[in-house]
């Protein structure tokens, strides 16, 4: 073999190795020339960001990238740091491509609709002392870091609020309980008129709501200690529906229970889970101002040893924007709500090694799906024969 051939083969091996490294880097990389044409793009950029094959990306005009990303919701650009000559982030459709250093962030939705944050670094490339003829752009996914920063900020806000709530609860809690006790004594008066009794019931209900709100705020700073025990989800759901039966009847809402014939026990804390299901029912009531229907279903998934609870209503439903922030604190559609119910509910579910999913569309109701791992110790529970489908109504 001639030396020239050996050199050519070595050069080809070097190119192949460089291409392999280029395509396997986790960050998106593209090479753009002065005319704004994409000369090269790795797999992370093509498949991961644009959702296209390299063949469809290479030789495409750089400006077309934005036509690919623009249809995705929430596309926005945030310049960061100094950039030479005030370079425009998106190059003009006509004219030379700005081959100068720049850095910015972009927020857009990925191929499955999830919001992603990217930092983009544009680096001019020159083969000599002349002006650069190409530039390399690195697209780095920083969604995880942004989420951690957001959670840290929320945690700091909740901690500050929790400290304030703990001090307020100390000052408000005792007088509140005293007032509730006095009203309960008044309720016991046999000579109380029906009209006054109705007003007392209303006042007690409002004070109980205030007490629950204070308890929720205290839990932000000092989460309650959990005593783990076997929990029968079927029995717990029967208790919660009976507790809310009258309130839902007044709202012209019917509740149907569809309980699994054989449901394993889970390990958890009954009071905390009762709070979760109560919150879901009350939220469903808020979504059905003119009455409606709630279906509660339990089932056992033997494939992954999970107990599943589905709470479905026929309410007004939610938009995609509302779903994105549904479990964030202080997000409430209620005029008098503080927006902590679903946030705390998800915390409780995660403490039980479970998870919660929601599906909803405007005008088509909402469905919450909760899953909890089976308890190895507890026996299987069989609901009463007449509880397989129970309608709670007059």
C-alpha positions as CSV (number, residue, x, y, z in Angstrom):
1,X,0.0,0.0,0.0
2,X,1.3,3.4,-1.0
3,X,2.0,6.0,1.7
4,X,-0.6,8.3,0.1
5,X,-3.2,5.5,0.5
6,X,-2.3,4.9,4.1
7,X,-2.6,8.6,4.8
8,X,-6.0,8.8,3.1
9,X,-7.2,5.8,5.1
10,X,-5.9,7.3,8.4
11,X,-7.6,10.5,7.5
12,X,-10.9,8.7,6.8
13,X,-10.7,6.8,10.1
14,X,-10.1,10.1,11.8
15,X,-13.2,11.6,10.1
16,X,-15.3,8.6,11.0
17,X,-14.2,8.8,14.6
18,X,-15.0,12.5,14.7
19,X,-18.4,11.9,13.2
20,X,-19.2,9.2,15.8
21,X,-18.2,11.5,18.6
22,X,-20.2,14.4,17.0
23,X,-23.3,12.3,16.7
24,X,-23.1,10.8,20.2
25,X,-22.7,14.0,22.1
26,X,-25.8,14.7,24.3
27,X,-25.9,18.4,23.4
28,X,-27.3,19.6,20.1
29,X,-24.7,20.9,17.7
30,X,-25.1,22.6,14.3
31,X,-22.5,24.1,11.9
32,X,-23.7,27.1,9.8
33,X,-22.0,28.9,7.0
34,X,-22.0,32.6,6.1
35,X,-25.0,32.2,3.8
36,X,-27.0,30.7,6.7
37,X,-27.0,27.1,5.5
38,X,-26.7,24.3,7.9
39,X,-23.6,22.3,7.0
40,X,-23.8,19.7,9.7
41,X,-26.1,18.7,12.6
42,X,-25.7,15.9,15.2
43,X,-28.4,13.4,16.3
44,X,-29.2,15.3,19.5
45,X,-30.2,18.4,17.6
46,X,-32.0,16.6,14.7
47,X,-33.9,13.9,16.5
48,X,-34.1,15.4,20.0
49,X,-34.9,19.1,19.3
50,X,-36.4,19.2,15.8
51,X,-37.7,15.7,15.6
52,X,-36.3,15.2,12.1
53,X,-33.6,13.1,10.4
54,X,-30.2,14.6,9.7
55,X,-30.9,14.2,6.0
56,X,-33.8,16.6,6.3
57,X,-31.8,19.2,8.4
58,X,-28.5,19.4,6.6
59,X,-28.5,22.0,3.8
60,X,-31.6,23.6,5.2
61,X,-31.6,27.4,5.8
62,X,-30.9,28.2,9.4
63,X,-34.0,30.5,9.4
64,X,-36.2,27.5,8.7
65,X,-35.3,26.2,12.2
66,X,-37.6,28.8,13.6
67,X,-40.4,27.9,11.3
68,X,-40.1,24.4,12.7
69,X,-40.1,25.6,16.3
70,X,-42.6,28.4,16.0
71,X,-45.8,26.2,15.8
72,X,-44.9,24.8,19.2
73,X,-46.5,26.8,22.0
74,X,-44.6,29.2,24.3
75,X,-41.7,29.8,21.9
76,X,-39.7,32.6,23.4
77,X,-36.1,33.9,23.4
78,X,-34.2,35.4,26.3
79,X,-30.8,37.0,25.3
80,X,-28.2,36.5,28.1
81,X,-24.7,38.1,28.4
82,X,-22.9,40.4,26.0
83,X,-23.1,39.7,22.3
84,X,-20.9,41.4,19.7
85,X,-22.4,44.3,17.7
86,X,-25.9,43.6,19.1
87,X,-26.3,40.6,16.9
88,X,-29.8,39.5,16.0
89,X,-30.6,36.1,17.4
90,X,-32.7,35.1,14.5
91,X,-30.9,35.9,11.2
92,X,-32.8,37.8,8.5
93,X,-34.4,35.8,5.8
94,X,-32.0,37.4,3.3
95,X,-28.5,38.7,3.6
96,X,-25.3,37.3,5.3
97,X,-25.5,35.2,8.4
98,X,-24.2,37.1,11.5
99,X,-21.1,35.0,12.4
100,X,-20.4,36.6,15.8
101,X,-20.4,35.3,19.3
102,X,-23.7,35.2,21.1
103,X,-25.5,33.5,24.0
104,X,-29.2,33.2,24.8
105,X,-31.9,30.9,26.2
106,X,-34.9,29.5,24.4
107,X,-38.1,28.1,25.8
108,X,-40.2,25.9,23.6
109,X,-42.2,22.7,23.6
110,X,-40.6,19.4,22.7
111,X,-42.0,16.8,20.3
112,X,-44.4,15.4,23.0
113,X,-45.6,18.8,24.2
114,X,-43.4,19.2,27.3
115,X,-41.8,22.6,27.9
116,X,-38.0,22.6,27.5
117,X,-35.4,25.2,28.3
118,X,-32.2,25.4,26.1
119,X,-29.2,27.6,26.3
120,X,-27.6,28.3,22.9
121,X,-24.0,29.4,22.4
122,X,-22.9,30.7,19.0
123,X,-19.2,30.4,18.4
124,X,-17.5,31.8,15.2
125,X,-15.0,29.5,13.6
126,X,-12.1,30.8,11.5
127,X,-9.4,28.7,9.8
128,X,-6.9,31.5,9.8
129,X,-6.5,35.3,10.4
130,X,-9.4,36.1,8.1
131,X,-13.0,36.7,9.1
132,X,-14.8,33.5,10.2
133,X,-16.7,31.7,7.5
134,X,-18.7,29.4,9.7
135,X,-20.1,29.2,13.2
136,X,-20.9,26.4,15.6
137,X,-24.0,26.5,17.8
138,X,-24.4,24.4,20.9
139,X,-27.9,23.8,22.2
140,X,-27.9,22.5,25.8
141,X,-31.0,21.3,27.6
142,X,-31.2,23.0,31.0
143,X,-34.8,22.1,31.9
144,X,-33.7,20.1,34.9
145,X,-31.6,23.0,36.3
146,X,-34.5,25.4,35.7
147,X,-36.9,23.1,37.4
148,X,-34.6,22.8,40.4
149,X,-34.3,26.6,40.7
150,X,-38.0,27.0,40.4
151,X,-38.6,24.4,43.2
152,X,-36.0,26.0,45.4
153,X,-37.7,29.4,45.0
154,X,-41.1,27.8,45.8
155,X,-39.6,26.1,48.8
156,X,-38.2,29.3,50.1
157,X,-41.6,31.1,49.6
158,X,-43.4,28.2,51.4
159,X,-40.9,28.2,54.2
160,X,-41.4,31.9,54.8
161,X,-45.1,31.6,54.6
162,X,-45.1,28.6,56.9
163,X,-43.2,30.4,59.6
164,X,-45.7,33.3,59.4
165,X,-48.6,30.8,59.5
166,X,-47.2,29.0,62.5
167,X,-47.1,32.3,64.5
168,X,-50.5,33.4,63.3
169,X,-52.0,30.0,64.1
170,X,-50.9,30.3,67.7
171,X,-52.7,33.6,68.0
172,X,-55.8,32.7,66.0
173,X,-56.2,29.0,66.8
174,X,-57.3,29.2,70.4
175,X,-59.9,31.9,69.9
176,X,-61.1,30.1,66.9
177,X,-61.7,26.9,68.8
178,X,-63.4,28.8,71.6
179,X,-65.8,30.4,69.1
180,X,-66.6,27.1,67.5
181,X,-67.2,25.5,71.0
182,X,-69.7,28.3,71.9
183,X,-71.6,27.9,68.6
184,X,-71.8,24.2,69.2
185,X,-73.3,24.8,72.6
186,X,-75.8,27.1,71.1
187,X,-76.7,24.4,68.6
188,X,-77.6,22.1,71.4
189,X,-80.4,24.4,72.6
190,X,-83.7,22.6,72.0
191,X,-85.6,25.9,71.7
192,X,-83.5,27.1,68.8
193,X,-85.6,28.2,65.9
194,X,-85.0,26.5,62.5
195,X,-83.8,29.8,61.0
196,X,-81.3,30.5,63.7
197,X,-80.1,26.9,63.5
198,X,-79.4,27.4,59.8
199,X,-77.4,30.5,60.5
200,X,-75.4,28.6,63.2
201,X,-74.7,25.8,60.8
202,X,-73.4,28.3,58.2
203,X,-71.2,30.1,60.8
204,X,-69.7,26.8,62.0
205,X,-69.1,25.7,58.5
206,X,-67.1,28.9,57.8
207,X,-65.1,28.6,61.0
208,X,-64.3,24.9,60.1
209,X,-63.1,26.1,56.7
210,X,-60.9,28.7,58.3
211,X,-59.5,26.0,60.6
212,X,-58.7,23.7,57.7
213,X,-57.0,26.6,55.9
214,X,-54.8,27.3,58.9
215,X,-53.9,23.6,59.2
216,X,-52.9,23.6,55.6
217,X,-50.7,26.6,56.0
218,X,-49.0,25.1,59.1
219,X,-48.2,21.9,57.2
220,X,-46.2,24.0,54.7
221,X,-43.6,24.7,57.4
222,X,-44.0,21.6,59.6
223,X,-45.3,18.6,57.7
224,X,-47.2,16.2,59.9
225,X,-45.5,13.1,61.1
226,X,-46.9,10.0,59.4
227,X,-47.6,6.8,61.3
228,X,-47.7,4.0,58.8
229,X,-50.4,1.4,59.0
230,X,-52.4,-0.9,56.7
231,X,-55.1,1.1,54.9
232,X,-58.2,-0.2,53.1
233,X,-58.8,2.2,50.3
234,X,-62.4,0.9,49.7
235,X,-63.4,1.5,53.2
236,X,-61.7,4.9,53.3
237,X,-63.6,6.0,50.1
238,X,-66.9,4.9,51.6
239,X,-66.2,7.0,54.7
240,X,-65.3,10.1,52.7
241,X,-68.3,9.8,50.4
242,X,-70.6,9.4,53.4
243,X,-69.0,12.4,55.1
244,X,-69.6,14.6,52.0
245,X,-73.0,13.1,51.1
246,X,-75.3,15.9,52.4
247,X,-73.1,18.6,51.0
248,X,-73.0,17.1,47.6
249,X,-76.7,16.4,47.6
250,X,-77.4,20.1,48.3
251,X,-75.2,20.8,45.2
252,X,-77.3,18.4,43.1
253,X,-74.3,16.1,42.6
254,X,-74.6,12.3,42.5
255,X,-71.7,10.1,43.6
256,X,-71.3,6.5,42.4
257,X,-68.8,4.1,43.9
258,X,-67.4,1.3,41.7
259,X,-65.2,-0.7,44.1
260,X,-63.0,-3.6,43.1
261,X,-64.2,-6.9,44.4
262,X,-60.8,-7.8,45.8
263,X,-58.5,-4.9,46.6
264,X,-55.1,-5.3,48.4
265,X,-54.3,-3.2,51.4
266,X,-51.8,-0.4,51.1
267,X,-49.4,1.0,53.7
268,X,-50.1,4.5,54.6
269,X,-51.8,7.0,56.9
270,X,-55.6,7.1,56.8
271,X,-56.0,10.7,57.9
272,X,-53.7,12.1,55.3
273,X,-55.2,10.0,52.5
274,X,-58.7,11.0,53.7
275,X,-57.6,14.6,53.2
276,X,-56.5,13.8,49.6
277,X,-59.9,12.2,48.6
278,X,-61.9,14.9,50.4
279,X,-60.0,17.6,48.5
280,X,-60.7,15.8,45.2
281,X,-64.4,15.6,45.9
282,X,-64.7,19.2,47.0
283,X,-62.8,20.3,43.9
284,X,-65.2,18.3,41.8
285,X,-68.1,20.0,43.5
286,X,-66.6,23.4,42.6
287,X,-66.4,22.4,39.0
288,X,-70.1,21.5,38.8
289,X,-72.0,24.6,39.8
290,X,-75.2,23.3,38.2
291,X,-74.9,19.8,39.5
292,X,-73.4,16.7,37.9
293,X,-72.0,13.3,38.6
294,X,-68.8,11.9,40.3
295,X,-67.6,8.3,39.6
296,X,-65.1,6.8,42.0
297,X,-63.5,3.5,40.8
298,X,-60.9,1.3,42.4
299,X,-59.0,-1.6,40.9
300,X,-55.9,-3.7,41.5
301,X,-53.2,-3.9,38.8
302,X,-51.4,-7.2,39.3
303,X,-48.8,-6.4,36.6
304,X,-47.1,-3.8,38.7
305,X,-48.8,-4.5,42.1
306,X,-50.5,-1.1,42.3
307,X,-53.9,-0.1,43.7
308,X,-55.6,2.4,41.4
309,X,-58.2,5.0,42.4
310,X,-60.0,7.0,39.7
311,X,-62.1,10.1,40.6
312,X,-64.0,11.4,37.5
313,X,-66.4,14.3,37.4
314,X,-68.7,15.8,34.7
315,X,-67.6,19.4,35.5
316,X,-66.4,22.3,33.4
317,X,-62.9,20.7,32.8
318,X,-59.6,22.5,32.4
319,X,-57.5,23.9,29.7
320,X,-53.9,22.7,28.9
321,X,-52.5,25.9,30.5
322,X,-54.4,25.1,33.7
323,X,-53.2,21.5,33.7
324,X,-49.6,22.6,33.5
325,X,-49.7,24.5,36.8
326,X,-52.4,22.4,38.5
327,X,-50.2,21.1,41.3
328,X,-48.2,24.3,41.9
329,X,-48.9,26.1,45.2
330,X,-51.2,29.1,45.2
331,X,-52.9,28.1,42.0
332,X,-56.7,28.3,42.7
333,X,-59.8,29.0,40.6
334,X,-61.8,29.4,43.8
335,X,-62.7,32.9,44.8
336,X,-61.9,32.1,48.5
337,X,-59.3,29.4,48.0
338,X,-55.6,29.6,48.7
339,X,-54.5,27.1,46.1
340,X,-52.8,24.6,48.4
341,X,-55.2,21.6,48.2
342,X,-53.7,19.8,45.2
343,X,-50.2,20.8,46.1
344,X,-50.4,19.2,49.5
345,X,-52.3,16.3,48.1
346,X,-49.5,15.4,45.7
347,X,-47.0,15.7,48.6
348,X,-49.1,13.2,50.6
349,X,-49.3,10.8,47.6
350,X,-45.6,11.0,47.0
351,X,-45.0,10.3,50.7
352,X,-47.0,7.1,50.1
353,X,-44.7,6.2,47.2
354,X,-47.6,6.8,44.8
355,X,-48.3,9.2,42.0
356,X,-51.3,11.1,40.6
357,X,-52.2,11.9,37.0
358,X,-54.9,14.1,35.6
359,X,-56.7,14.3,32.3
360,X,-59.2,17.0,31.4
361,X,-60.6,19.0,28.5
362,X,-62.7,22.2,28.7
363,X,-66.4,21.2,28.9
364,X,-65.7,17.5,29.2
365,X,-65.0,17.0,32.9
366,X,-61.8,16.0,34.8
367,X,-60.4,12.6,35.8
368,X,-57.8,12.1,38.5
369,X,-55.9,8.7,38.6
370,X,-54.1,7.8,41.8
371,X,-51.8,4.8,42.2
372,X,-50.4,3.3,45.4
373,X,-48.1,0.2,45.8
374,X,-49.6,-2.9,47.5
375,X,-48.8,-3.7,51.0
376,X,-47.2,-7.1,51.4
377,X,-48.5,-7.6,54.9
378,X,-52.1,-6.6,54.7
379,X,-54.9,-8.9,53.6
380,X,-57.0,-8.4,50.5
381,X,-60.3,-6.5,51.2
382,X,-63.6,-7.4,49.6
383,X,-66.2,-4.7,49.6
384,X,-69.8,-5.4,50.7
385,X,-71.8,-6.9,47.9
386,X,-74.1,-3.8,47.6
387,X,-71.1,-1.4,47.5
388,X,-69.9,-2.5,44.1
389,X,-71.9,0.4,42.7
390,X,-73.4,2.8,45.2
391,X,-75.3,5.9,44.3
392,X,-75.2,8.4,47.2
393,X,-78.4,10.4,46.7
394,X,-81.8,10.9,48.4
